[in-house]
Amino acid sequence: MTAPMKPAIPLKAAIVAAGLCIGGMLSVAQAQTATTPAAPAATAAPSTSPAPAAVTTTAAPSRTTAAPVSGANSFTEGEARRRIEDKGFGQVADLKLDEKGVWRGTASRDGKSLAVALDYQGNIVSQ
């Protein structure tokens, strides 16, 4: 008479291992559940507040409604001059960085001499 063979893996261990595998597969399947992206938010109307806008909401050429905006300006004098000239101004002169962080000077456009200002956001205003 031969002795009964012992399983290579105890039965309890095999059941526990199978349960862990099934549980792991269920959690992976749950993590892969498809979700639909949220609908984009509606575009807000432009603010009529005199305060600078926190976020630009329109494709308007200026970044804020209260330009020039005070702030830490990192433009050099040469960069400020080029930006002003790139907006169609000529004969840019007397550029000075004021205490509010705004480059101010004079320039010409359409034959008129104007005061110009460039803020840290890149907004250019003329008077």
C-alpha positions, 0 to 999 in steps of 0.5 A: 500500500502506498502512502497518500501524496501530500500536495506541494502547496498546502490547500489553505495557502493555495486558497488564500493566494487565489483569493488575493489574486482575484481581489487584486484583479478586481481593484485593477479593473476598478481603477481602469474604469473610464471616466468622461472629462468634465465639460469646459467652463463657460467663458466669463464676460470681461470684467468692468472692474478697474482692478487688474484681472486675476486671469485673462478671460478674453483674447483681447490684445491687452492682458488687464483692464488697468494697464500699466500694472505695478509689479516687479519688472524683469525687462531690461531697458533694451527688451522694453525698447524692443517690445514698444517698437514691435507694437509700432512705435518709433523713436523710443527715448528716455526709458526709465523704470519707475518706482512701481516697476513700469518702464516709461518714456516717449515714442512716436506713432503716426507722426505724433510724440506720445508718452509710452509705458510698459508694465511687467505683464508686457502691456503697453499703453500710450497717451 
